[in-house]
């Protein structure tokens, strides 16, 4: 795994190169911001190099009486500047890898830090409303606390006003301020980690721009390359491209072999700093909530399943939130499920939904007494869904609802029902 010390060493080398070859520009930037070298992003170093080049270009067009520099010295200076740029790019790459490795570090919980250190920290999510609370636990048990997001549907989103121009610190780092800032604001306000969900809301807000437009993909690419947000691809094994029914209603043909790949997003430190500079306090994303509680790199597929399910639930008119339960041995584990849970609400009724990636959930249900509330769960495929329905019924669940991502993908365009099976 990448060591954090490597990133610090590369940062130190970049500072040394800058001190040697663009010392005046670096001193000026330090006077404006004494902590510049501590928190400068790769884009800040590029802007500093670009400014130094422009000044050198002006000096070469308007020579002064200063002593001339021989060609060999100029060539050496250009070589060092090229090396400084290479190191800046390497710092950007290593920083992104380090952030991803830290996000999936086993057992590590996201924490709320002191207000004075908010520039480098993730803020605590707001407390959920009373209607989002999980099912009550039987007296005498001591459940682990649930890390829960706030129930939010598409109609509940209120995007804050953004400044007409980027804050001065970020002016040179973004290519299309209004659109890029809007994408970050949507993520920061909703916490929804499906990049497709961000694209949908951008499309609806901008008007006339499709969610699949190349211009939006370019916007996302800039945000990723500059470190404003972090992307991670998740493969959903067994979930394939939707296949529509024939005109006569016949069953769809066999699905193609390719598995569905989702792109999850969360804010990087630079993205959080930008939103705070705009007066927006970002909340934890679904991705961060689940990683904080699951603490297991192998659970990334389950995280993708959870984020995809809440996305599809919102398309069908539900408000959603994610909650992650404690370990399987802890008493009072919600509805007998130890993994992540989703909360979905429609028409004043809130359900707690188990996110289930394997048959192992059946053993948990068999070990738990029947629940007074309906069992509800989502899986990847129809086959797994049907097996778990049988297991839940055998375990004593008299009422329940079940669905799967393949069915939700297949009925996405028609906005079919959220639940494929009810009993």
N, C-alpha and C positions, 0 to 999 in steps of 0.2 A: 504494500500500500504506500502511496506517496507520503513522504515525511513533510511536515509543515516547515521543518528547518530548511529544506531545499528551497521552498518559496521565499523564505526570508533571505537566504543567501543570494538568490537571483535579484531580489529587490536591492540588496546592498551593492551588488555589482552595477546595477543600472544607475544608482546614485553616484557611485564612483566615476563612471563614464561621464555622467552629466556634469559632475564637479570639475572634471578635467577639460572638457571640450565645449561646454555651453555654460560655464560658471556664471556669467553675468545674468543670463536668462533665469538660471536656477535660483540665484540669490534674489532676483526681483520677485519670483514666485514665492519664495520663502518669506520675504517681507510681507507680502500680501496674505499669506496663509502659513503661519509658523509650523503647522503640522502637515504641510504638503507632502513631504517625502514619506510620511508614515501611512497616509491613506490614499495616496494617488493611485488611480486606476491606470491600466495600460493606455487607455484613451487620453488621459491627462499627460502622460509622458510623450505620446505621439504629438499632441498639440504643442507641447513645449519644443520638441524637435522641429516641428513645422514652423513655429515662430522664429526659431534661431536661423533656420535656412532662409526665411524671407528677409531677415535682417542682413544676412550675409550676401544675399542676392542684391539688395539695395546698395550695400557697401561696394560691391564689385562694379555696379553701374556708375556709381558716383565716388570715384577714388578720392582719398584725402592724402595729406602729406605724410601719413603714417608709413613706417617702413614696410616694404613689400615682403611677402612670404614666398619663399621659393617653391617650385612645383613639387618637390619631394615632400615638403612639410604639408602642403595642401592635400596631396594624395594620402598621406598618413592620417590627416585629420578626417578626411572623407571615409577612410577605412574604419576608423574608430567610431564614427557616427553610424555607419552601417552595422557595426557590431552591437552598438547600443540599441539600435532598432530591433535587431534580431533577439537580443536579450529581453527587450520589452515584450515582444510577441511570445517568447518562451514563458515569461512571467504570467501572461494572460492565460496560456494553456494550462500551466501548472496550478494556477489559482482555481480555474474551473474544475480541474480534476480533484483538487483538495476539497472544494466545497461539496462535490458529489460524494466523495468518500466519507466526509464527516456526516453528511445527511443520512447515510446508510450504516453508520457505525452501530454495532449491536449494543442494545441496552442504554443508549444515550437518549435522554429526554430533553426536549426543547425547554428552555427556561426563560423566565422574564428577568431581565437584568436592570441595574440601576438606571435612573433617568439620565444621569450624566453621561452614561456610556451607550446611549440609544443609537448612536451612529453606526455601531457595529453589531447590533443585536436584533433579535426577532421579538416583536411585541406580543404580549399575551392576548389571546382572543377575548372578545367581550363575553360576558356570562350569557348563556342561552336563556330564552324566555321560558316561563314555567311550562308552556305547552310542549316543549321539546324534551322534557325529562323522560328518562327511560322508565320502564315498568317498575313499580315499587318492589322492594326486596322483602322477603318474609322476615318477621321479627326474629331476633337472635342471631342473624348472620352479619358478617362484617365484609361487605364487598369492597373491592378495590375501586377507587374513584374512576369515573369515566372522563376521558378528555373529549369534550364535545364542542362542535361548531354550532353556529346559529342557524336555525331554520330559515331558509331564504328561497323564494321562487323567482321566476323570471319577472313577474309583475311587481315584485317587492324591491327591485334594484333601483336605487336613486344615485346616479353618478354625480359627484361633486363638480363644480365649475373649476376649470383649469386656467392658469394664467395664459394670456395670449402669446407669450414668448417663454422660452425655457429659462429657468434660473441661470444666472451668469456662470456658475460652476459647470453646468452641463451643456452650455451653448454650443461647444465644438464637438460634442460627442454623439449627437443625434442628427439624422438626416432629414426627417420629416416630423417636426415637433408635435403638431396636434395629434397625428395618428398614433405615433409611438407612445406619447403620454397617455392617450386614451386607453390603449391596450394595457399599460401598467396600472392605470386607475381601476379598470374592470377587475383585474386580478387582485389588486390590493383591497378593493371594497367587498368583493364576493368571496374570495378564497377558492374559487372553482379552479381545479387543476387541469381539467381537460382543455388542451389548447383549442380544440374545435369549438368548445363553448365560448371561449374568448373571441374566436373568429365570428361566431354567430352573432354575438352582441355587438361587435364592431360593425358588422354588416348592417344590423338593424339600426344602429345609431348614426352611421355615416349616410346610409341610404344610397342605393344605386351601386353598391359594391358587394359582390358575392363573397360569401364566406370562403370559397375556394379560390378567390382571385389571386393571381400572382403578386399583385402589389401588397397584399396582406402577408403573403409568405416572405416577401422581401423585408417587410417591417419586422416580422418575427426573427428573421435571420440577423438583422442589425441588433436587436435587443439581446440576442443570444451571444453574438460575437463580442459585443461591448460589455457583457456581464450584467446587464440590467435585470435579466431573468435567466434562470437555469432550466434547460430542457432535458428530458430523459425519455427514451423510447421504451415502451413496454409491449411485449408480444403476448397476445391472448391466444394460447394454444387451443386449437379446436374451434375457434370462432372465425368464420370465413366471410368473405364479401357477400352482402345480401343478394339473394336470388329471388326475383319476383315470380309470382305464380303465372301460369299460362292464362290466356284470355278466357278459356273455358273453365277456369277454376281448378285445373289439374295441379297435383303436387309439384313443387319445384324440383328441378333436376339436381343431381348431386352437386354439392358445393365444390368450388375449386380448392386446391390443396393449400394455397397460401393462407397463413394465419393473419389475423388482423393485428396491425401495429398501431398503438396509440402513442401520442406525444403528451407527456405531462409537463407542466410548468410550475415553477415557484419563483418568487422574487429573489434576486441576488442582493447583496449589500448595497450596490449602487442603485438598484431600483427602489429599495426602501428609502435610501437617502433622498432620491429625487422626489418621491411622493411626499415625504415629510417636508421637504423644501416647498412643496405646493400646498401645504396645510392638510395633507391626508395622512392619517395614521393607519397603516396597513394591518390587516388581520392575518393570522396564520392560514395558510392554504390547506386544502384537503390532504395534499401530499405530505406536508409537514406534520399535520395532526397524526396521520397514520404511522409515519416513520418514527415519530417521537414515542408512540406507545408500543408499536410492534417491535422496533429495534432489531430488525432482522433483514439483511439484504435479500434473503430467499423469499421474503414476503412481497417483493415488488410486484409480482403477478397479481397477488391479492389486492394490492393497492390500486393497480390498474383496473381490476374488476369493480372495486368500490367506486372509483371516480367515474367510470363509464356508466354504472348503474344510476348514480345520482344525476348524471347528465341526461340520461333517457327519461328519468322520472320527471325532471323539470320540463322537458319537451312535452310531456303529457299532463302538465298543469299542476304538478306537485311542488310543494316547498320541501327542501332537503337539507340535511346536515349529516355529518359523519361523526360517529362516536366509536372509540376503540376501548374494548373491555380489557380486564386483567387476564392473568394466566388461567389455564384450564383447571388448576387445582384450587383456585380461590373460591370460597363459598359465595353464594349469592351472585352468580355470574350472569345477570340479566335473565334472558330466556334460555339459559343453559348453554350458551354459545360463548366460547372464549375468544374468538377472533373479532375483527372489526365489525361494527354495526352501522347501519344507515337508519336515519330517522326520516320518514316521509309523512307529509301532512297534506290532506286535501279535505275541504268541507268541514273543517273543525276536528277531524279525526286524525290522530297521529299513530303511526305504526312503527315498531322497532323491527328492522329487517336484518337478518343474519347474512353476512357476506361469506359465501361458502365455496371453496375451490376444490374440494375433494370429498370422498365418501367418509372421511374421518369425522365429519360433523354428526353422522348418524350415531356414533358411539357416545358422543356427548349427550344427544337427545335421549338415548336409552338409559343413561345414567341419571337423568333428571326426572323429577315427578312431572306429571302433566301440568301445563300452564293454563291459567284461567283465560288469558288473552290468546287470540289466534297466533299460530306459528306463521312466520313470514320469512322467506329466504330467497336469495338470488344466487344462481350458479352460472358457469360459463356456457354449458351446452344443454339441450333438451334431454339427452340421455341421462346425464347426471341429475338434472332436476327431477326426472321421474323416479329415479332410484331413491332419492332423498325424500320424496313425497311418501313413498311406501314405508321407508324407515321411520319417518315422523308419525305416520298413522299407527304403525306397530308399537311405537313408543307411547301411544296414548293421546296423541294430539287429535282432538275431535274436529277442530276447525283450523284451516290454514290457507295461506296463499303462497304461490311460488312462481318464479319466472326465471328466465335465463337470457344471457346477452345475445345469443344467436337469434332468438325469437324477437328480441327488442330491435336488433339491427334490421331484421327482415321487415318489420312493421314500422320502421322509423318514418318513412316518407308519408305513410297513411296515418301516422299517429295512433297506432293500434293500442289496445289496453295495456296497462303496465303489467298486469298479472296474467300469466298464461294458464295457470291452474288454480282453481279454488275448490275447497271441499268443506 
